[in-house]
Amino acid sequence: MGKALSVNQMAWKKAQSFIDNPEFYGVSVSKSTAGATIVDAGVNASGGFQAGKKLTELCMGGAGKAQLGFKTYGDLTFPSITVSSDHPAIAMLGAQFAGWRIKDGDSIAIGSGPVRALALKPKDVFEEIGYKDVSDKAVLTLESNALPSDALIEKVTTASGVSAENLIVVVAPTASIAGLTQVAGRVVEVGIHKLRTLGLSPKVIRYAMGYAPIPPMGKDFEVAMARTNDAILYGGTVYCTVEYDDEAALQKIVDQAPSMASKDYGKPFLQIFREADKDFYKIDHGLFAPAVLMINNAKTGRTFKTGKINPKVLAESLGF
């Protein structure tokens, strides 16, 4: 066996691009009081598609790749992000999954990225995938409208056991281009997470790839949040290669996996969110899934396909 992958070491190397070429990426780099490196990719800085692509790869701990291009959804052709990983459980659940809610004053910052694999947040995910990183350097990615406070940095360094000068924090608001790009870049993670809730162990997923449209910018956080959800629910496609013995059980899981299997499916997410009194917990969690899933079983050579792209709701959501 070779050396285990270190998502923090890989992401740290990738993050140097931001630090070395801030003008190219449209980011600004500063230091926190304690000495952590803060990369602003859209709070006060302009960011952009390239910052969003790099941010997506940092979220995956360098264990996956992102590419930008155009894809067609019905009669709508739109900027899109394609992500792929040959280590999907580690890249998508061990790093990219936005599984760390960090209290910062009165607000909650949603933390993702490889630092989670040092702090083991949330613990059950790391137990399930059998992964823990060992690294003296760490990278945190935050989806936030504000740069992190000193208190937040301290919480992160304490939980992960790294010193502040060995921490890089990259921040982009949902409504920024970098933010919209990296959230659409979670399409595979959303698919794997849904399959996991239906009983498919992430450990049987060998390779994964997917794409989703990158929503257009709007001024409002709520609209941006809703559009990024719709990009995945109505426009996202995920392809996984698994090794699975029981094909009848696999078929059953796959049938329940797409967003259209949910009772809340069929309307733009903003409408669903408002009808639920803006309470995520009132929304059927089965809705959070890609529009289309294709699961290739390497043990038999069969491929299962389920779900469909919904260009009508997508166009409505994206402001056409």
VOLUM-793227 format. One record per atom (N, C-alpha, C, O): residue in one letter; x, y, z. Coordinates in steps of 0.02 Angstrom, whole numbers, plus 50000, padded with zeros to 5 digits. Example, Ala and Ser with C-alpha at 12.3 -4.5 7.8 and 13.67 -1.06 7.14 Angstrom:
2
A506604971650390A506154977550390A506604983550390A507124983450423S506424988850354S506844994750357S506455000250394S506705005750402
//
This chain:
320
M500424994050000M500005000050000M500445006350000M500945006650035G500245011249960G500605017649960G500405021850021G499995019750062K500685027750024K500535032350079K499815034750071K499585035950015A499455035450128A498765037850125A498745044950098A499195048950110L498205046550062L498125053350036L498035058150094L497675056750142S498365063950090S498235069350138S497875074950103S498175078650063V497225075650117V496825080850083V497075087850102V497035092450061N497335088750162N497575095350182N498235097150148N498335102850127Q498685092250142Q499325093550107Q499195095150034Q499505099750005M498735091350003M498595092449931M498265099249921M498425102949874A497785100949965A497435107349958A497905113249973A497855118549942W498355112350021W498825117650038W499245119549977W499365125449963K499475114349940K499865115649879K499445119549828K499675124249797K498815117349819K498365120649770K498215127849790K498155132249747A498145129049856A497965135749880A498525140849867A498395146849867Q499135138349856Q499685143049842Q499555147149779Q499805152749773S499165144449732S499005148249671S498665154749687S498805159949656F498215154649736F497865160749757F498365165749786F498335171749772I498825163149827I499305167449863I499815170249814I500035176049821D500005166249764D500515168549716D500225172949660D500575177249633N499585171849643N499275175649586N498605178749604N498105177449571P498585182949657P497925185649678P497585189749623P496965189649618E497975193349582E497665197549530E497315193249478E496755194749457F497645187749458F497335183349408F496675180549433F496185180249396Y496655178449496Y496055175249524Y495545180349551Y494995178449569G495735186749553G495275191849579G495155191049654G494615192749679V495655188649690V495585187549762V496025192549800V496495195349771S495885193549864S496355197349905S496575192949963S496175189249992V497205193449981V497505189150032V497725193450091V498055198550082S497525191350151S497715195050211S497885190150266S497815184050258K498105192850324K498265188650382K497785190350439K497615196150449S497575185150475S497175186450535S497655188550591S498265188050584T497365190950647T497775193050704T498255187550725T498835188850741A498015181350725A498425175750749A498895173150695A499325168950709G498825175550633G499295173650581G499035168850529G499415166450487A498365167350531A498075163050478A498035167050413A497965173150414T498085163550357T498035166850291T497295166750270T496985161450266I497025172650256I496325173150234I496315175050161I496605180050141V495975170950120V495905172450049V495175174450037V494715170350045D495065180650018D494395183150003D494265182149928D494585185249886A493795177649913A493645176049842A492965178849821A492675176649771G492705183749858G492055186549838G491695190749890G491155193249875V491975191549949V491645195750000V491745203049981V491255206649967N492365205349980N492535212049955N492915211649889N492915216449850A493225205949876A493585204949813A493095202749758A492535200749773S493305203149695S492845201549641S492795193949627S492275191549607G493355190249639G493335183049624G493185181849551G493375185849508G492845176249535G492685174749466G492655167349454G492695163349501F492585165349391F492535158249373F493155154349393F493115148849419Q493755157349380Q494365153649395Q494455152749471Q494685147449493A494265157849509A494295157149582A493805151749604A493945147849650G493215151549572G492715146449589G492935139349573G492805134749611K493285138649517K493545132049497K494075129749548K494055124049571K494535134249565K495065132649614K494755131249683K494965126549717L494255135249701L493925134349766L493585127449770L493605124149822T493275125349715T492955118749712T493465113249725T493335108449762E494055113949693E494585108949702E494865108949774E495045103749800L494895114949804L495105115349874L494595112049920L494775108549967C493945113249906C493415110049945C493495102449945C493395099149995M493695099749887M493785092449880M494465090249906M494655084449898G494835094649938G495475092849967G495995090849915G496455086949930G495915093449854G496395091549801G496305084349777G496695081949736A495795080849803A495685073749785A495175073149727A494935067749713G495025078849696G494575078849638G494765084649593G495135089149613K494505084549531K494645089849483K494005093349462K493465090249462A494055099649445A493485103449419A493655106249350A494225108349338Q493155106349305Q493245109449239Q492645113749224Q492085112249244L492765119249188L492215123749169L492075122849094L492525121549055G491445123549075G491255123049005G490525124948996G490215127749041F490255123348937F489545124448924F489195117748916F489475113148886K488595117148943K488185111048934K487485113248914K487275118848927T487135108648882T486445110148860T485945106348902T486005100348912Y485435109948925Y484905107148967Y484245108748931Y484005114448934G483965103848896G483375105348854G483595110148800G484035108448760D483285116048796D483505120948746D483905126648777D483995131948748L484155125248837L484535130248874L485275128148876L485435122748902T485725132248848T486445130748852T486745135548902T486645141548898F487125132748951F487315136849008F488015135249032F488235129549028P488385140349060P489025138849091P488935133449144P488445133649182S489385128649146S489295122949190S489965120849219S490495122349191I489925117249275I490525114549306I490475107049307I489955104149324T491025103749288T491075096449291T491595094649344T492155097249342V491415090249390V491905088049440V491995080549434V491525076949415S492595078149450S492715071049448S493215069249503S493645073249522S493145063049529S493625060649578S493705053149574S493225049449562D494325050949583D494465043749587D494505041549660D494675035849675H494355046249705H494335044949778H493705048249806H493745052449850P493105046349779P492505050249794P492305050649868P492075055849890A492395045149906A492195045349976A492625050550013A492365054350055I493275050749999I493725055450032I493605062550006I493545067250046A493585063449940A493515070149911A492855073349928A492835079149950M492305069649919M491635072649926M491385072649999M491095077650021L491495067150035L491245066850104L491785068750155L491635071850205G492405066750141G492955068150188G493205075250184G493565077550230A493035078950131A493265085850125A492705090650104A492565095550140Q492385089350047Q491925094350017Q491275095250056Q491005100850058F491015090050085F490375090350122F490375096150172F490835096750213A489855100250168A489815106150213A489545103950281A488985105550299G489955100150317G489705096850376G489915099850443G489805096850495W490225105850441W490455108750504W490115115550514W490285120450480R489645115650560R489315121950577R489705125250633R489735122650689I490015130950618I490455134150667I490125140650691I489985145150651K489985141050755K489675147050783K490175152650782K490735151950807D489975158250754D490415164150749D490015170150773D489665173350733G490065171750838G489645177050865G488925174950862G488735169650888D488505179050829D487795177450825D487635173150764D487075170550757S488115172450719S487965168850658S488295161950658S488735160550698I488075157850611I488375151150603I488735151150536I488425152450484A489375149750537A489745149050474A489745141750454A489825137350496I489645140450390I489635133550365I490325131850338I490545134550287G490665127450374G491345125750355G491385119350315G491045114450330S491785119550262S491905113350224S492645113250207S493025117650227G492835108250168G493535107850149G493915103050194G493645100150241P494565102050178P494955096650208P495085097250283P495215092250315V495055103350311V495185103950384V494695099550424V494855097550479R494115098150395R493625093850429R493915086850443R493725083550492A494385084650400A494675077950408A495205077750464A495445072450482L495375083650491L495805083950550L495375084650613L495505081450664A494855088850607A494415090150664A493885084650672A493545084150723L493825080350619L493315074950616L492615077650629L492255075350674K492415082550587K491745085350591K491355083650529K491585085450475P490775080350531P490515076750589P490835069750593P491015066750542K490895067350654K491275061250668K491005055150631K491395051050607D490335054450628D490035048450598D490235047550525D490315041850502V490315053050489V490505052650418V491205049550412V491315045250370F491665051850454F492355049350450F492405042050473F492815038250448E491995040250523E491975033250544E491725028850487E491985023450475E491215031350451E490915027450397E491385026450338E491415021050310I491755031750321I492195031050262I492895028450283I493305026950240G493015028050348G493655025450372G494245029750353G494755027250329Y494165036350363Y494705040950343Y494835046150397Y494375048750429K495475047650407K495675053150452K496325055850422K496775051950406D496375062350416D496985065250388D497505066450443D497335067450501V498135066250424V498685068150469V499075073550432V499385072250380S499075079650459S499415085250425S499535090850475S499125092050520D500095094350466D500235100150509D499985106550477D500025111950507K499715105950415K499425111750380K498705110250365K498515104450357A498295115450360A497575114250348A497265119750305A497495125450304V496735117750269V496365122450227V495625121950244V495335116450245L495325127750258L494605128250273L494275132350218L494545137450198T493705130150194T493325134150146T492665136150179T492325132050210L492495142550172L491885145050204L491425148150152L491635152050110E490785146350156E490265149650115E489965154850162E489555153250205S490165161150153S489975166250202S489995173150170S490365174350122N489585177750197N489595184650172N490095188950210N490175194850195A490445185950258A490925189750298A491575185850305A491575179750303L492125189550314L492765186250327L492755183550399L492415186250442P493135178150412P493085174950478P493365179250534P493855182950525S493055178750592S493295182450651S493885178650681S494015172950665D494245182050726D494795178750762D494525172950804D494865167850811A493915173750831A493625168450873A493495162150831A493615156550854L493265163050769L493135157350725L493795153750709L493835147650711I494305157750693I494965154850676I495215150650735I495475145150727E495125153350796E495355149850855E494985143250865E495285138150883K494325143350852K493935137050857K494205131850808K494255125950825V494355134050748V494585129450695V495285126650712V495405120650704T495735130950735T496415128550750T496405123850811T496765118850812T495985125450860T495935121150919T495665114250900T495935109150920A495125114150860A494805107750841A495245103650795A495215097450796S495665106950754S496055103250704S496775101950726S497125097950697G496985105450779G497655104450805G498215107350763G498785105250768V498045112250720V498575115550681V498665122750708V498205125550738S499245125550697S499355132450719S499055137250668S498975135450609A498885143350690A498555148150646A498965149550583A498695150350529E499635150050591E500045151550531E500055145850481E500275146750424N499815139950502N499765134250456N499045133050433N498865127550413L498635138350438L497935137750415L497795142850359L497965148750365I497505140350305I497265144850251I496495144350250I496215138850248V496165150150252V495435150350249V495235153950185V495425159650175V494845150550143V494605153750081V493855154950088V493475150350103V493645161250077V492945163250089V492635165850025V492925169949990A492015163450010A491635166249955A490895166149973A490655160949995P490535171649965P489815171649978P489455167549924P489695166849868T488875164849942T488485160849894T488335164949831T488365162249775A488195171449839A487965175549782A488545178049738A488415181649689S489165176349755S489735178349712S489835173149657S489595167549663I490185175049604I490315170249550I490705164249576I490555158549558A491215165449617A491605159849644A491155155449688A491205149249686G490725158549727G490265154849770G489765150749730G489655144849746L489465153749680L488975150149638L489305144249603L489005138949596T489925145249581T490295139949546T490445134149593T490345128349575Q490685135649654Q490865130149700Q490255126549727Q490295120549742V489685130049733V489085126449758V488815121749703V488625116149718A488805124149641A488605119749585A489095113849580A488905108349560G489725115049599G490245109849599G490155104549653G490565100049659R489625105149693R489475100149744R488985094849719R488745090749758V488855094849654V488335090449627V488475083049643V488015079349660V489105080849637V489265073849651V489205072349725V488945067049745E489425077049766E489365076249839E488635075449859E488465071349902V488195079449829V487475078949844V487215072049824V486825069049860G487445069549766G487235062949743G487465057449789G487085052949805I488105057749809I488385052649853I488045052849922I487905047649952H487915058849945H487585059650010H486885056550008H486675053250056K486515057749953K485845054849946K485875047149944K485485043749977L486345044549905L486425037249900L486585034249969L486355028849987R486985037950007R487175035750075R486565035350120R486485030550158T486135040550116T485535040450159T485065034750140T484655032550180L485125032350078L484695026850055L485015019950068L484735014750051G485615020050099G485915013750119G486505011350077G486745005750087L486745015450030L487325013449990L487955016050025L488045022050032S488395011550045S489005013750079S489455017550029S489585015149974P489685023450049P490135027250005P490765023349988P491095024749937K490945018450030K491555014550018K491515010249956K492035008349929V490905008649932V490855004549871V490895008749807V490915006049752I490885015449815I490925019849757I491655020949739I492035023949776R491845018349680R492555018549661R492735025149625R493255028249641Y492315027249579Y492455033249539Y491805037149532Y491265034149532A491855043749528A491245047749521A491385054049481A491935056849483M490875056049445M490935061949402M490245065049394M489745061449396G490205071549386G489545074549377G489605081749353G490155084749354Y489045084649331Y489055091649310Y488385094949327Y487875091749335A488415101649331A487815105649344A487925112649317A488495114849310P487375116149300P487455123049277P487685127649333P487515126649391I488075132749315I488275137949363I487765143649357I487725146749305P487375144949410P486835149849404P487105156949391P487665158549409P486685161149359P486865168049348P486855171949415P486515169849462M487215177349417M487245181449478M486605185349488M486265187349441G486455186249552G485915190749571G486145194049635G486615191649666K485845199549655K486095203149713K485955199549780K486305200649829D485445195249779D485145193049841D485395186149862D485415181649820F485585185249925F485825178749949F485295173349940F485445167849918E484665174949957E484135169949956E484025167249885E483945161249875V484035171749837V483955169749766V484555165449745V484465160349711A485155167549764A485765163749746A485735156749776A485895151849743M485545156249840M485495149849875M484985145349839M485105139349829A484415148249820A483885144349787A484115142049718A483995136349698R484455146549681R484685144749614R485205139249615R485215134849571T485655139349664T486165134149667T485835127349683T486045122249657N485315127449725N484945121249737N484615118749673N484665112849656D484275123249638D483935121349576D484425118749522D484255114249484A485015121649520A485525119449471A485645111949479A485725108349429I485675109649541I485805102549555I485155098449550I485155093149519L484615100849580L483975097049581L483675096049513L483395090849498Y483745101149469Y483415100949404Y483895100549345Y483695099149289G484555101649359G485035101549304G485655097249316G486075096749272G485705094249375G486315090549393G486295083349370G485795079949376T486855080949344T486935073949323T487545070949358T488075073949359V487455065049387V488005061649423V488085054549396V487595050949386Y488715052649385Y488885045949362Y489365042849412Y489875045849428C489205036949437C489655033449485C489785026349461C489355023049433T490385024049473T490545016949464T490585013849533T490965016049576V490195008549544V490185005149609V490364997849601V490364995149545E490514994649657E490594987349658E490084984749707E490144985649767Y489574981349680Y488994979549722Y488754972549704Y488684970849645D488624968449755D488424961549743D487684960749727D487494957149681D487264964249766D486534963149762D486214968249714D486064973849734E486114966149651E485864970949601E485144973049613E484954978649596A484744968649642A484044970449657A484034976149709A483654980849702A484454975549759A484504980749810A484774987249781A484544992749798L485264986649736L485554992549703L485024996149661L484975002249663Q484634992249624Q484094995149583Q483604999149626Q483395004549608K483444996349684K482974999549731K483245006249756K482885011149760I483885006249774I484215012349798I484215017649742I484035023449753V484425015549682V484475020249626V483795023249609V483745029249595D483265019249612D482595021749595D482365027449642D481995031849621Q482595027249704Q482395032349753Q482865038349754Q482745043149790A483405038049716A483955042949724A483845049749692A484075054749720P483505050449633P483475057149603P483005061949639P482575059749678S483085068349626S482665073449659S481925072449644S481495073949685M481755069749584M481055068949565M480685063649607M480075063149603A481065059749647A480745054949691A480435058249754A480085055049793S480575064849762S480335068449822S479645071449810S479475073549755K479235071649863K478565074649859K478605082249848K478115085249824D479175085349865D479235092649857D479495094749788D479575100649774Y479635089849745Y479925091049679Y479445094749633Y478835093949638G479715098949588G479315101549532G479225109049530G478945111749482K479445112549583K479395119849585K480095122749597K480535119349623P480205129149577P480845132149593P480955132049669P480485132749708F481585131149689F481735130249760F481535136349802F481335135549860L481575142349773L481385148449810L480655147949833L480495149749890Q480225145349789Q479515144449806Q479435139149861Q479055140149908I479795133549854I479765128149903I479995130849972I479685129450023F480535134649971F480835137450032F480355142150067F480265141950128R480035146550027R479575151450057R478935148050083R478665150050134E478705142950046E478115139250069E478255135350134E477805133750172A478905133850146A479105130350207A479295135350263A479635133550310D479055141650256D479215146950304D479965147850313D480215149350368K480335146850258K481065147750257K481415143250309K481935144950336D481105137550322D481385132750370D481595126450331D481175122650308F482265125550324F482535119750287F482265113150313F482165108350275Y482145112850379Y481935106550410Y481225104550391Y481015098850401K480845109350364K480165107750342K480155105150270K479635102750246I480725105550237I480765103150167I480955095750169I481385093750208D480645091750126D480815084650121D481555083850103D481765086250050H481935080550147H482655080050134H482825075650074H483375075850048G482335071650053G482425067649993G482475071849930G482685069349877L482285078249935L482315082749877L483035084349858L483185085449799F483475084449908F484175086649895F484565081049861F484885076849893A484515081149795A484805075749754A484895078449683A484545083149664P485335075449644P485395077449574P484775075549534P484385071249554A484695078849476A484125077349432A484195070349402A483705066749395V484815068549384V484935062149350V485515058449385V486025061549402L485425051949395L485985047849420L486085041949374L485605038749352M486715040449360M486895034449323M487385030549366M487905033149386I487215024249380I487635020149422I487855014049383I487455009849362N488515013649372N488815008049336N489075003049388N489495004749430N488824996849384N489064991749430N489634987849397N489534983949351A490244989049422A490834985949391A490824978349397A491144974849358K490464975749447K490444968449457K490054964849403K490184959049388T489564968349372T489144965049322T489184968449254T488994965549203G489424974649254G489454978449191G488804982049175G488764985649124R488294981249217R487654984649203R487674991949227R488034993549274T487284996149193T487225003149214T486495004849225T486075003649182F486345007749282F485655009849299F485605017349290F486055021049312K485065019549258K484965026849250K484285028649278K483805025049268T484255034349312T483625036449342T483575044049343T484085047549345G482965046649342G482855053849345G482885057049277G483015053749227K482755063649276K482815067449213K482935074849226K482745077549278I483265078049177I483375085249181I482695088649172I482285086349133N482585094149209N481955097849203N482115104949179N482195109549220P482155105949111P482355112449085P481855118049101P482045123849106K481225116149109K480695121249121K480805124749189K480835130849193V480855120649242V480955123549309V481645127049313V481715132249345L482135124049280L482815126849279L482805133849248L483085138549277A482485134649191A482455141149156A482095146349200A482315152049205E481555144149232E481175148649276E481615150949335E481625156949352S481965146249365S482385147749423S482975152449404S483145156949442L483265151149346L483875154949328L483715161749298L484155165149272G483085163749300G482905170649284G482755171949211G482815177649188F482565166749173F482395167749102F481675169949094F481445171049038
//
